[in-house]
């Protein structure tokens, strides 16, 4: 049953469901050179969508380069990661890769480590430094290769919010946009896991990447799409699940893709033939238990006021925090303190602002908090 439900990593093929509208829009952007800014909460499926579209485009006309910059801590960390991804993913063979490195980055001495296992990939380290290359030379590398190959390149950058953590970040962002907006053969798809940071980078008029491209706000997959997907997976493995329980699996985690797959997997593991209410109840409790260590880490070090704000949200209070009743009931401190508490919790990605108020961002975190912290 290893291929039944996938979570914790991007999904492809038969494990990918719905997203027809988003797929069509993103595919058109890739093929027509439109920059894309993809914004959503964690565990919604941004990476899976991008990889899905990557497999949909015509590879003869468009090369899609993907890189995750979560571990980048400086500007040149990013340039090394970018150059490595572009060179590797636009070369079909090792000899082509080495020739491209020599042609486009002749001053570097790449280090390549090849595994003795033929099924394993190889690692490539370029070691680019400011002494060897100016930023613009690296930022224009994809454009030069695209011109040489006579095809369009789409560079997809995951965890793009890390750019905002670099020293002198705004200057770096201006440098990136200044180079990228002039390119004719390369477009960019930028996305990340911290919604509030990404929203600020893309929606704040004072930020360099404001209106850089087509902003797509990725919502959850609706229950009506999850139900047939879940039921079919159970049927394929000789098990039976009523549509009511399939819908509950989605509803329990508010349709968050990764959690839906994880909860469905836990239900499947506990099912011998037919899913029951007791099985779903037990799977929900196990889902909470599996994430307890992470949630404890996320709340470690929070002040009593910050915990009290979470208690208010978990209790169903989403606005009116400045009213005397709410302030007294949940012991939120002074009015000026409430503003500071909200900002800290938003910065930590524990809560988010929605149209009708402030909410806990993660549905499973909310279940855990209600169970252990109220």
C-alpha positions in Angstrom: 0.0 0.0 0.0 3.0 2.3 -0.2 1.6 4.1 -3.2 -1.9 4.6 -1.7 -1.5 8.1 -0.2 1.6 10.3 -0.3 2.4 13.1 2.1 5.5 15.0 3.3 6.7 15.3 -0.3 5.3 16.4 -3.7 2.9 14.1 -5.4 2.7 13.2 -9.1 0.8 10.9 -11.4 -2.2 9.1 -10.0 -1.4 10.6 -6.5 -2.2 14.1 -7.9 -5.8 15.2 -7.9 -7.9 18.1 -9.1 -6.2 21.5 -9.8 -7.5 21.4 -13.4 -8.0 25.2 -13.4 -4.7 26.0 -11.8 -2.9 23.6 -14.0 -4.3 25.1 -17.1 -3.4 28.6 -16.0 0.1 27.8 -14.8 0.9 25.7 -17.9 -0.2 28.7 -20.1 2.1 31.0 -18.1 5.0 28.6 -18.5 4.5 28.2 -22.3 3.9 31.9 -22.9 6.7 33.4 -20.7 4.5 34.9 -18.0 6.1 35.3 -14.6 4.1 33.6 -11.8 3.8 34.4 -8.1 2.2 31.4 -6.3 0.9 32.2 -2.9 -0.8 29.8 -0.4 -0.5 28.4 3.1 1.7 25.4 3.9 0.6 21.9 3.0 -1.7 23.0 0.3 0.3 21.5 -2.6 2.2 24.3 -4.3 5.3 22.2 -5.1 3.1 19.3 -6.3 1.3 21.7 -8.7 4.5 23.1 -10.1 6.0 19.7 -10.6 2.8 18.5 -12.2 2.8 21.3 -14.7 6.5 20.7 -15.4 5.5 17.3 -16.7 2.7 18.8 -18.8 4.7 21.3 -20.9 6.3 20.4 -24.2 9.9 19.6 -23.2 11.1 20.3 -26.8 10.0 23.9 -26.5 10.3 24.6 -22.8 12.8 23.6 -20.1 11.5 23.8 -16.6 14.2 24.3 -13.9 13.2 23.7 -10.3 15.3 24.7 -7.2 14.5 24.8 -3.5 16.5 27.6 -1.7 15.4 26.8 1.9 19.0 26.3 3.0 20.3 29.5 1.3 21.4 32.1 3.9 23.2 34.7 1.7 23.1 36.2 -1.8 25.9 34.0 -3.1 24.4 30.9 -1.6 21.5 31.6 -3.8 23.6 32.3 -6.9 25.4 29.0 -6.5 22.1 27.1 -6.1 20.6 28.9 -9.1 23.6 28.4 -11.4 23.8 24.7 -10.4 20.1 24.1 -11.0 20.1 25.9 -14.4 23.2 24.1 -15.7 22.2 20.7 -14.5 18.6 20.8 -15.6 19.2 22.2 -19.1 21.9 19.6 -20.0 20.8 16.2 -21.1 24.2 14.5 -20.6 27.2 14.8 -18.3 29.5 15.8 -21.2 27.0 18.6 -22.2 26.9 19.8 -18.6 30.7 20.0 -18.4 30.8 21.8 -21.7 28.2 24.3 -20.6 30.1 24.9 -17.3 33.3 25.6 -19.3 31.4 27.8 -21.8 29.4 29.9 -19.5 31.4 29.7 -16.2 34.9 29.2 -17.4 36.5 30.7 -14.2 35.1 28.1 -11.8 36.4 24.7 -11.0 33.4 22.5 -10.4 33.5 19.6 -7.9 31.4 16.6 -9.0 30.8 13.6 -6.7 29.4 10.5 -8.5 27.8 7.7 -6.5 29.1 4.2 -7.3 25.4 3.2 -7.3 24.2 3.7 -10.9 20.7 4.5 -9.7 22.0 7.4 -7.6 22.4 11.0 -8.8 25.6 13.0 -8.6 26.3 16.2 -6.7 27.7 19.3 -8.3 29.4 22.2 -6.4 30.4 25.3 -8.3 31.9 27.4 -5.6 31.0 30.8 -7.2 32.3 33.8 -5.3 32.0 37.6 -5.7 35.6 37.7 -6.9 34.8 35.5 -9.9 31.4 36.7 -11.0 29.2 39.7 -10.6 25.6 38.9 -9.6 24.2 40.0 -13.1 26.4 37.3 -14.8 24.7 34.6 -12.8 21.2 36.1 -13.0 21.5 36.2 -16.8 22.9 32.6 -17.1 19.5 31.1 -17.9 18.8 33.7 -20.5 22.1 33.0 -22.3 21.5 29.2 -22.3 17.9 29.7 -23.5 19.2 31.8 -26.4 21.8 29.2 -27.3 19.3 26.3 -27.1 16.6 28.1 -29.0 13.9 27.3 -26.4 12.2 28.9 -23.5 13.3 28.3 -19.9 11.1 28.6 -16.8 12.9 28.9 -13.5 10.8 27.7 -10.5 12.1 28.8 -7.1 10.7 27.2 -4.0 10.9 28.8 -0.6 11.5 32.1 -2.3 10.8 33.9 1.0 14.3 33.1 2.0 15.5 36.0 -0.2 13.8 38.3 2.3 16.0 36.9 5.1 19.3 37.8 3.3 21.5 40.7 4.6 20.4 43.8 2.7 17.5 41.9 1.3 15.7 44.7 -0.5 18.9 45.5 -2.5 19.2 41.9 -3.5 15.5 41.8 -4.5 16.0 44.9 -6.6 19.0 43.3 -8.3 17.1 40.1 -9.1 14.1 42.0 -10.5 16.3 44.4 -12.5 17.9 41.5 -14.3 14.9 39.2 -14.7 12.4 41.7 -16.0 14.6 42.4 -19.0 14.9 38.7 -20.1 13.0 37.6 -23.2 13.5 33.9 -23.1 13.2 33.1 -19.4 10.3 33.4 -17.0 10.0 32.7 -13.3 7.7 31.0 -11.0 8.2 32.1 -7.4 6.6 30.4 -4.4 7.2 29.5 -0.8 5.8 28.1 2.4 5.5 31.3 4.5 2.4 33.0 3.2 2.7 36.3 5.1 6.2 36.8 3.9 5.4 35.9 0.3 2.4 38.2 0.4 4.4 41.1 1.6 7.1 40.6 -1.0 4.6 40.4 -3.9 1.7 42.6 -2.7 3.5 45.4 -1.0 3.8 48.4 -3.4 7.1 49.4 -1.8 8.8 46.0 -2.5 10.8 45.3 -5.6 8.7 42.2 -6.7 5.4 44.1 -6.5 3.4 43.1 -9.6 6.3 41.1 -11.0 3.9 38.6 -12.5 0.6 36.7 -12.4 -0.4 36.3 -8.8 -2.1 32.9 -8.2 -3.6 32.4 -4.7 -3.9 28.7 -4.3 -6.8 27.5 -2.1 -7.7 24.1 -0.8 -9.0 21.3 -2.9 -12.8 21.1 -2.3 -14.4 18.1 -0.6 -16.2 17.1 -3.7 -12.9 16.4 -5.4 -11.3 14.6 -2.4 -14.2 12.2 -1.9 -13.9 10.2 -5.2 -10.1 10.4 -5.0 -10.1 8.8 -1.5 -12.8 6.3 -2.3 -11.0 5.1 -5.4 -7.7 4.6 -3.6 -9.4 2.5 -0.9 -11.2 0.5 -3.6 -7.9 -0.1 -5.5 -6.5 -1.7 -2.4 -9.5 -3.9 -1.7 -11.0 -1.8 1.0 -14.3 0.0 1.4 -15.0 3.5 2.6 -18.3 5.3 2.6 -18.4 8.8 1.0 -19.4 10.2 4.4 -16.1 9.1 5.9 -14.1 10.2 2.9 -15.6 13.7 3.3 -14.9 13.7 7.0 -11.2 13.0 6.3 -11.1 16.2 4.2 -13.2 18.2 6.6 -11.2 17.3 9.7 -8.1 19.0 8.2 -9.9 21.7 6.2 -8.9 20.3 2.9 -5.1 20.8 3.4 -3.7 18.5 0.8 -0.8 17.0 2.7 -2.9 16.4 5.8 -5.7 14.9 3.8 -3.3 12.4 2.3 -1.7 11.7 5.7 -5.0 11.2 7.5 -6.4 9.0 4.7 -3.2 6.9 4.9 -3.6 6.4 8.7 -7.3 5.4 8.2 -6.2 2.9 5.5 -3.6 1.4 7.8 -6.2 0.8 10.4 -8.8 -0.7 8.1 -9.1 -4.4 7.5 -12.1 -4.3 5.2 -14.6 -1.4 5.9 -13.9 2.0 7.4 -15.9 2.8 10.5 -16.4 5.9 12.6 -14.1 4.4 15.3 -11.3 3.9 12.8 -11.5 7.5 11.6 -11.6 8.8 15.2 -8.5 6.7 16.0 -6.7 8.0 12.9 -7.4 11.6 13.8 -6.0 11.1 17.3 -2.9 9.5 15.7 -2.5 12.3 13.3 -2.4 14.8 16.2 0.0 12.5 18.1 2.4 12.3 15.1 2.6 16.1 15.0 2.8 16.7 18.7 6.6 17.1 18.9 6.5 19.7 16.1 3.7 21.7 17.7 5.3 21.6 21.1 8.5 23.0 19.5 6.4 25.8 17.8 4.8 26.9 21.1 8.0 26.6 23.1 9.1 30.0 24.3 5.7 31.7 23.7 4.7 34.2 26.4 1.5 33.8 28.4 -0.1 36.6 26.3 0.8 34.9 23.1 -0.6 31.6 24.4 -3.7 33.4 25.6 -4.2 34.8 22.1 -4.0 31.3 20.6 -6.5 30.2 23.3 -8.9 32.9 22.2 -8.6 31.9 18.5 -9.0 28.2 19.4 -12.1 29.0 21.3 -13.7 30.6 18.3 -12.9 34.3 18.9 -11.5 35.8 15.7 -12.0 39.6 16.1 -13.0 42.1 18.7 -9.8 41.5 20.7 -9.8 45.1 22.0 -13.2 44.7 23.6 -13.1 44.6 27.4 -15.0 41.3 27.5 -12.4 39.5 25.3 -9.4 41.2 26.9 -10.6 40.2 30.4 -11.8 36.6 29.5 -8.5 35.7 27.8 -6.2 37.9 29.7 -4.7 39.5 26.7 -3.0 42.5 28.4 -3.1 46.0 27.2 -4.4 47.2 23.8 -0.9 48.0 22.6 0.3 44.6 23.7 -2.4 42.9 21.6 -1.0 44.4 18.4 2.5 43.2 19.3 1.2 39.7 20.1 -0.7 39.4 16.8 2.4 40.4 14.8 4.7 37.9 16.6 2.2 35.0 16.0 1.8 36.0 12.3 5.6 36.2 11.9 5.9 32.7 13.3 3.2 31.4 10.9 1.0 30.3 13.8 -1.9 32.6 12.8 -3.0 34.3 9.7 -5.3 37.2 8.8 -8.4 36.2 6.7 -11.3 38.3 5.4 -13.3 37.8 8.6 -10.6 37.9 11.2 -7.6 36.2 12.7 -7.3 32.4 12.6 -4.8 29.7 13.6 -3.1 28.8 10.3 -2.7 25.0 10.7 -5.8 23.0 11.2 -4.0 20.1 12.9 -2.2 22.5 15.1 -5.5 23.9 16.1 -6.9 20.4 16.9 -3.8 19.7 19.0 -4.0 23.1 20.8 -7.7 22.6 21.6 -6.9 19.1 23.0 -3.9 20.0 25.1 -3.8 23.7 25.7 -7.4 24.9 26.4 
